[in-house]
Amino acid sequence: MASALCLAAASDPAERLSDPAQEARARTLFKEVRCMVCQNESIEDSEAALAVDLRRMVRERVAAGDDDPTVRRWLVDRYGEFVLLRPSFSPANLILWLAPLVAVLVGGLALVQRLRQVRPTAEALTPEETVRLSRLVGDTNGHDPALKSSRDDPNA
């Protein structure tokens, strides 16, 4: 059933390999190979001329008896590691694999540091500042006798 679906997905029946098992292997490899024109699309999904050529080359390698790692290595040797949608974990592209993790960790640490910062507490006002503030806001609750309004005085 799966091989019939793979065969049906090929754009041109003349492109398909006669052996369904080899065609299925080739189609699995198509999903791993980047279209160099479309860049974020596999050669299986792309209709660019280069993707058609790459599918043909992968089929030729599979038909010649190359196993999957050999086909991948052949593609990388010819086009560079960029041709793989998932580059291998190697020292050469260690930064590709670790950069997202490092960015998340650094961002998390910065956030924790920011949240842990001690916020300065407000100092208590001196008696002089309290009186001045009372005058500014018009406080008539008896903090400053000079600020009592005429409504507080029953004789007024």
Number of C-alpha atoms within 10 A of each C-alpha: 6 9 16 10 10 17 20 12 14 14 12 9 11 8 14 22 18 12 10 15 11 17 22 19 17 26 22 14 22 22 16 18 28 24 28 19 14 15 14 12 17 21 28 23 14 19 15 14 12 15 23 16 13 20 22 16 15 24 24 15 18 20 16 9 12 15 12 16 10 13 20 20 14 15 19 16 11 10 12 11 19 15 21 22 16 11 16 13 12 10 9 9 12 12 13 14 14 11 11 11 12 12 11 11 12 12 12 12 12 12 11 11 11 10 10 9 8 8 7 6 6 6 6 8 10 9 9 9 11 14 15 13 13 17 15 9 8 12 15 15 12 12 13 14 9 9 15 15 14 9 8 11 8 6 6 7
